[in-house]
Amino acid sequence: MTAVCRALGDELGVSRETLRNWARQADIDSGEAPGVTTSENEEIRQLRKENKRLRESNEILKAASVFFAGELDPRNR
């Protein structure tokens, strides 16, 4: 596979390692090799992004709760 990847890479202007990675990922996506598929990787990426956004929102809500609890405390008047 290395010789084929090298020859095709030279012809296409792509590194041999890039072609090898593409071929390996194609085998995973087709179910011929174990691993995480491209669609699973995309789902994981989206879930991590959403998780980060939700954590940030929770931090904002916690800070707002602390602020408003202090504002409503009768000892602060």
C-alpha positions in Angstrom: 0.0 0.0 0.0 2.9 2.3 0.7 4.2 2.1 -2.9 0.7 2.7 -4.3 0.1 5.7 -1.9 3.5 7.2 -2.9 2.8 6.8 -6.6 -0.7 8.2 -6.4 0.4 10.9 -4.0 3.0 12.2 -6.4 0.5 12.1 -9.2 -2.2 13.9 -7.2 0.1 16.2 -5.3 -0.9 14.8 -2.0 1.3 13.2 0.6 1.5 9.5 0.9 0.5 9.6 4.6 -2.6 11.6 3.7 -3.6 9.0 1.1 -2.9 6.2 3.6 -5.1 7.9 6.2 -7.9 8.4 3.7 -7.7 4.7 2.7 -7.7 3.6 6.3 -10.8 5.8 7.1 -12.6 4.5 4.0 -12.0 0.9 5.4 -13.5 2.0 8.7 -16.4 3.8 7.2 -17.3 0.7 5.0 -17.1 -1.6 8.1 -14.0 -3.5 6.9 -11.9 -2.3 9.8 -12.6 -1.4 13.4 -12.7 2.2 14.4 -14.7 5.4 14.7 -16.5 6.3 11.4 -16.5 9.7 9.9 -20.2 10.2 10.8 -19.5 9.2 14.4 -16.5 11.6 14.5 -18.8 14.4 13.3 -21.4 13.5 15.9 -18.8 13.5 18.7 -17.5 16.9 17.5 -21.0 18.4 17.5 -21.8 16.9 21.0 -18.6 18.3 22.4 -19.4 21.7 21.0 -22.9 21.6 22.4 -21.5 20.4 25.8 -19.1 23.3 25.9 -21.9 25.8 25.1 -24.2 24.3 27.8 -21.4 24.4 30.4 -20.8 28.1 29.6 -24.5 28.7 29.9 -24.6 27.0 33.3 -21.8 29.1 34.6 -23.6 32.2 33.5 -26.8 31.1 35.2 -24.9 30.2 38.4 -23.3 33.6 38.5 -26.7 35.3 37.9 -28.3 33.3 40.7 -25.6 34.3 43.1 -26.0 38.0 42.1 -29.8 38.0 42.3 -29.7 36.1 45.6 -27.5 38.8 47.0 -29.8 41.6 45.7 -32.8 40.0 47.3 -31.2 39.4 50.6 -32.8 41.9 53.1 -29.6 42.2 55.0 -28.1 44.0 52.0 -30.6 46.9 52.3 
